[in-house]
Amino acid sequence: MSEKEAGPSLEPTLNEWLKAREETRAHLTTAPPPGSGWAQRLADLLATEESWQTQYTELLGRDTPDHRFPRSNR
């Protein structure tokens, strides 16, 4: 089965999630200029980061008995 048939692979997904986290961190080190799109950019970065995190955890869960990443106890 090819990677395309198997779906996304774990390593590239993790790399993209970590890249998105770094982009968010870098943005947070800049001061928000008045009247700018700073907050919108932050919202977009956080949404991207969340999307990669969701995809990564779904991939981790696919090999579990119920095919889901475990719920947190927190």
Secondary structure as the mmCIF struct_conf table of DSSP 4:
data_model
#
loop_
_struct_conf.conf_type_id
_struct_conf.id
_struct_conf.beg_label_comp_id
_struct_conf.beg_label_asym_id
_struct_conf.beg_label_seq_id
_struct_conf.end_label_comp_id
_struct_conf.end_label_asym_id
_struct_conf.end_label_seq_id
HELX_RH_AL_P HELX_RH_AL_P1 GLU A 3 ALA A 6
HELX_RH_AL_P HELX_RH_AL_P2 LEU A 10 LEU A 28
TURN_TY1_P TURN_TY1_P1 THR A 29 THR A 29
BEND BEND1 THR A 30 THR A 30
TURN_TY1_P TURN_TY1_P2 PRO A 34 GLY A 35
BEND BEND2 SER A 36 GLY A 37
HELX_RH_AL_P HELX_RH_AL_P3 TRP A 38 GLY A 61
TURN_TY1_P TURN_TY1_P3 ARG A 62 ASP A 63
BEND BEND3 THR A 64 THR A 64
TURN_TY1_P TURN_TY1_P4 PRO A 65 ASP A 66
BEND BEND4 HIS A 67 ARG A 68
HELX_LH_PP_P HELX_LH_PP_P1 PHE A 69 SER A 72
#
